[in-house]
């Protein structure tokens, strides 16, 4: 089950997604979850000013493709966030837009596997000279409810 939540605070939007399980899950579903988590964490560590939005998308997409789920990552890696939930920049394949220090955006890879399940993990944050700083402090390990 994917929870996609956000609030408005002082005119600024937030956005966060977490996937939880309602019961014990199969090893295949756990593999999908861990693949998405690795893709999200790898992209967050790789984000730097000067790289393009498309290059950052490819970092996460590469992790998912290497695990054999590339065709099931059916959306862009993320979007800008500010006074609206979705603003430019779009972290999408082929984008040549340069990432700049001070930009705020989401990093939210996902795998959507028909008949098996969907997983998305999303954090928003800001890009500093030293990398991505998430606003979200919520844990990312798989929660079983």
N, C-alpha and C positions, 0 to 999 in steps of 0.2 A: 504494500500500500504506500503510495507516494503522498506526502504532505507538502504542499506548496503554500507557504505562508508569507505574510508581510504586513507591515504597518506603515503609517505616515507619521513622521515626527518632525515638528517645526518646518513643515513644507517639503520634507525629503522622504523618499520612498525606501523601503527595505524589501528584500526578497530572499527567501531561503527555502530549500527543498531537502527533505530527508525521506528515505525509504525505510519502512519498518515491516516486520513480519508479524502476523497474528498468531503464528504457531511455529513449531520447528520446521525448517525448510530442507529441501533436498540439497545434496552436494552441488548439483548443477546450478541451482539458484544462488547458493552461497558463492560459487565461482563467479557468476555474473556480478553479484554485489561487489566482491573484492576487486574485480576488474574495473568497475566504475570508480570505486574509491581510489585505486591506484592511478587511474587516468586523471581524476580530479586533483589529487595531491601532487602528481607529477607536473601538471600544467601550472598549478599555483606556485610551485618552486621554480619553474622555468620562466615565469613572466618577468620581463625586463623592459624598461623604456628602450625604444629604438627597434624592437622586433615588430613585425607586422601582426595584425590581428589574425591573418591566415596562418602565419607560422605558429602562433600559440594554439590555434585550433588544431593544427596538425600534431602538436605534441600529445594532446589528449587522444586524438583520433588514432595516432600511431599505436598507443598502448592498447586500445580497443581492437584495432585491426590485427595486431600481433597475437591477441588472444583468440582470434577467429570470429569476432562479433562485429566487424566493421559495417556490414550491411544493415545492422540493427541500431546503429547510432545515426538517427534520422533527422537531427536538427543541428543547429550551430552550437558551438561551445558556450557561448554566452552573449550578453548584451550590456550596453551601458546602463547605468542607473543614476538617478539624481532626483529631480522634482517629479519625474514620471518613472514608473517601474521599468519601462522599456525606452531607452534613449540610444542614440548613436554612442558608442561604437558597436558594431556587430562582429563578434569573433566567429567568423565563418570561413569555410574553405575558399582559398584564393584571394581573400581580402588583402589589399595592399596598404590599408590604413595603418600608419605607424602608431604604436602605443606610446603614450607620453606620461611622464611622472605627473601625478595628480588626477589622472583618470580614475573613475569609479566604474566597476563592471562586475558582472557575475562570471563565475566559472562553474558550468553545470553540465558535464557530460552525462549521457544516459544510454542505456541499452533497453530496447523495447522488443522483446522476443515473443511473437504470437504463440499462444498456447502454453507459455512457460511463465512469463511475468515481465514486469517493467521495473527498472531501477534508475533513479536520478539522484545525484547528490549535488546540491548547489550552495555556494557561498558567494556573497558579494563582498567587495573590499575596494581598497584604493591601491594604486600603483605608486610606489616610491622609487627613488633612485636605486634602492637596494632590493626591490622586488615587490611582490604582492602582499598586502596586509589585510587579512579578512576581518570584516566587521563581526562575522558570525563566530561564536565560541562554542556552538553546540557540537557534541561528540559525533563522530562519523562511524563508529563501529556499529554493526548491525544490531538493532534493538529487536528483541522478541517480546511481543506484548501478550 
